[in-house]
Amino acid sequence: MKSLVSITDFNKQEILAVLERAADFEKNIDQPLLRDKVVATLFFEPSTRTRLSFETAIGRLGGHVIGFSDTSNTSITKGETLKDTIMMVANYADLIVMRHPLEGAARYAAEISRVPIINAGDGANQHPTQTLLDLYSIQKTQGTLEGLNIAMVGDLKYGRTVHSLLQAMSLFRTRFTFIAPQELAMPQEYKNLLREKNIPFDEHTDLADNIANADIIYMTRVQRERFLDPMEYEKVKNVYVLHNKMLEKTKPNVKILHPLPRVNEIAPDVDSNPKAYYFTQAGNGVFARMAAICHLLEK
């Protein structure tokens, strides 16, 4: 039995196989491969795109969805532990999709569950299916995953999407540009990983002057829910705002990605620019998650 807790649970060949299958699902989306399967979606933390795209993916595959998106209506309010919840739900489902605010919760669930676990986000740690749809979006728009320059902008400290994407793209010949205030810089452990693999990266605090050579500009919001001190959040919440004018000197092939939701970090005037790709990127989540589910269930 295999789970997907971190993007590192898939090797390079598996990632490429999942992306190939995602492309197949985009061409032919209604394939009832899960007509005899039940998938549980357990969202201990609020979600819109991830939960809805998973439920859409399961529905397109002919599967059945059970679960919750609000813990106030569950036995968790009575004091039921995460262990007991997972052990109980594993009796009803063939696979569990789980989002949880605590880092490491998904790994713990995978260790005790008798059915595969897909991590739909655990705190500031990992979000592997977001990475798969990001990779699919990058491959689709650039024609390759090799030899690209990726600029990651904003909350690189708490942004689980950039952590997962960095690990995945480290399998390819990538150059990274990190753009963040010092308070939200990429954690040292991820920079050490790049150094070990001899993958080049540079760090900056200015946005406008450091995106000209990027093939992908990956914007992130500053995550208020990760800050213990509200005043610290107020200091950095609007540190970067991407405006349409800033894109005039960027490469013709560049695409702007964002895991969404956005707050103020991408101005509305960017939406009509053909370099904006974040809404299509969100749509790609259905195909990528269909492929990931089928891979884990060996369908």
N, C-alpha and C positions, 0 to 999 in steps of 0.2 A: 504494500500500500504506500502510495506517495502523496504527500501534501505539498502545498505551495504557500510557504510561510514567508520566505525571502526569495528574491529573484535568483539568488545563488543556489536555490534548490533545483533549478534547471540549468543544465550545461548549455554551451553554445549551440550544439546540434539540436537540442530540445527546443531552445528558443526559436531557432530558425524554422523548425518543423511546425511550431505553434503559429508563427507568423504566416507560413505558407497555407496553413489550414484556415487562418482568419481570412485570407484573401479568397479562399474557396467559398467560405460562408458569405462573404460580401457579394459574390456573384450569384449564389444560390442560398438565400438566407433561411428558407423554411425546410429544415431537414429533421424529421422526427426521430432523432437518434436516442432521445431520453424518454420515450413514451412510457417506459416502464419504471422510471426513476423519480425519486422525491429528493428535492434539494431544500435544505433549511437555510434561511438567511437570518442570522442573529446580529442585529445592529444595536450594540450597547451605547453607541454614539451617533449623533445625527448625521444623515447622509441623504443626498438627493440623487446625483448622477450615478454614483457607484451602486446604490441599492436598486434604482430603477433599471439601470443597464443590465445588472445581474438577473433581475426578474424578467426582463425582456428576453435576454439570452436563453434563459431556461424555458420560457414560453415558446420561443422560436424553435427550440429543440424538442418540443412536445413533452417536457417534463412538468412536474407539479411542484409548487412552491409552498412551503410552510415557514413560519417564523414570526419575528416581531421587529418593529422599528422604534418601539417606545417601551422601555423597561418598566414603566409605571404600571403597565397592565400584565406584568408577569410575576412569578414567584420570587424573583430577585428582590422585590420590595419586602418580602417576608423574611429575607435573609438567606435565600438559597445561594450557595457558593457557585463560582464559575465551574469548578469540577463537576458538581452535581448537575448543573445545567447541561454541560456538554455530554456527560454520560447518559443523561435522560434523552436528549434530542437525538443522539446517535442511534437510539432504538427505533426512531421514526424515519430517518433520512438516510440516503445513500451518500450524501456529501453535505458538508456544512460550510457556509460562507459566513465569516465572522469579522465584525469591526468592533474594536475595543479601545478605550482610551489609555490603557496601560501598556507600556512597552514590554514585550515578551509574553503577553497574554496568548497570542496566537500560537507561539511555539509550545507553550504549556498545553494548550488545547490539543495540538497535534500529537503530543506525547501520550495523552490519556485517551484520545478518541479512537474508536474502532473503525471509523470511516474517515475519508480524506478531509482535511481542513484547507480552505482557501482563506488567506489573510486579506481582508478588505481594508486593512489599515490598523496598526496598533500604535497608538500614541504618535510620537515623533520618529518612530523606528522605520517601518517598511510598508510599502504599498505595491506589491509585485504585479497585480493585474493592471494597475495604472501604468506601470512600466511597460507591460506588454503592449498596451494600446499606444503608448508613447513611441515605442520602437516601431510599431506598425505604421504610425503616422509619419515618422521620420523616413522609414524605408519607402513608403508610398510617395512622399513628396520629393525625396532626394534621389531615389532610384538605387540607394545603397545604404548600408550602415557603416561602411569602411571609410576612413580618412576624412571625417567631418570635424568641423570646429563648432562646438556647442557652448553657447554662453548661457550660464545659469544666473538668474537675477533675483535678488530679494532675500527672502528668509531661507538661507542655506543651513542654518543651525537646526531649526525645528522642522524643516520641510522634508517629510518622509518621502515625497515623490522624487525629489532630487537625489536623495541618498540611494534609492533603488535604481534610478536611471543611471547614476554614476557607476554603480557596480556592474550593471548590464553593459553599458557602453565601453567599460574597461576591457571587454572581450574583443573589441574592435579597435582599429587604429584611430583613436579619437584624440583631439586636443580640446581641453576645457579652458574656458574663461569664467572665473567666478567673480561676480559683481555683487557686493554686499557691504553693509556697514560693519565695522569691527564687531559690534555686539551680536551680529547674525551671520558671522563668517562660517564657511564650511568647517565642520568639526575636524580636528586633527587626525582622527582615525581614518577618515576617508582620504585625506591628503597623503597619509602614510601609505595607504593602499596603492594610490597612483604612483608614488615614488618607487615602491617595490616592483611595480610592473613597467617602470620607465615610461610612463605616460605623461606627456607634458601638460602643464597647467600654469596659469598665472592668475593673480588676484588683484582686483581693483575695487575702488569705492565709487567711481564715477560711471554712470550709465552711458550717456550720449557718446563719449569718446572711445568706447570699447566694444562696440557691436558691429563695426564696419566689416570685419572679416568673418562674421559668424554665418554659418549655414542654418543653424537653429538658434533662436532666441527663446529660452525657456523662462517665462515669467512666473513668479510665485507671489502669493499674498503673504503679508506678515500675519502670523497666526495668533490672534489675540488670546485664544483659549489655552495656549502653551505658556503664557506669561504669568508668573506669580505676582508680579508688581504691575498694576495698571499704569503707573507713571512711566515705566520702562517701555511699555507698548506705545504709549502716546508719543514718545520721543522718536520712534522709528516707523510708525505706521504708514506714513506717506513719503518715505525716503526716496522711492523711485516711482515715477509715473511715466510710462511710455506713451509719447505723442506721435501722431502721424508724421510730423515734420522731422522727427529723429530718424525716420526710415529712408529719407531721401538718398543718403550715401551708403546704404546697406547693399549687399549683394542681390542680384536679380532673383536668385533661387531661394533666398532666405525665407523661412516660415516662422511665425510666432506661435509658440505653444503655451498653454496654461492649463494646469489641472482643474481649475475652477473650483469653487466660485471666485470670481474676482471681486475686489472691493474698489480701490482707486488706482491700482497699479497699471492698468491699461485704459487709456482714455477712449471714450466712445468713438472719437473720430478715426481710430485705427480699424474699427470693425469693417468698414467698406474697402479697406486696402486689400488687394489680392494676396499680400504677404501674411495676412491674418488667417490662422488656421484652427483656432482653439475650439470653435463650435463644431467643426467637422471632426476634429480630434476627439471630442466627447462622443460623437456618434460612432466612431471607430471602436469605442469600448464594447459595444455589443458583439462585434465580430471577434475581437480578441478574447473576450470572456467566454463566448461559445467554444472557441478553440481550446482554451485552458481547461474548461470543465470536461470536454470530451477527452482531452489528453489524460487527465487524472483518472477518469472513469474507463479509460481504454476503449472508447467508443469510436 
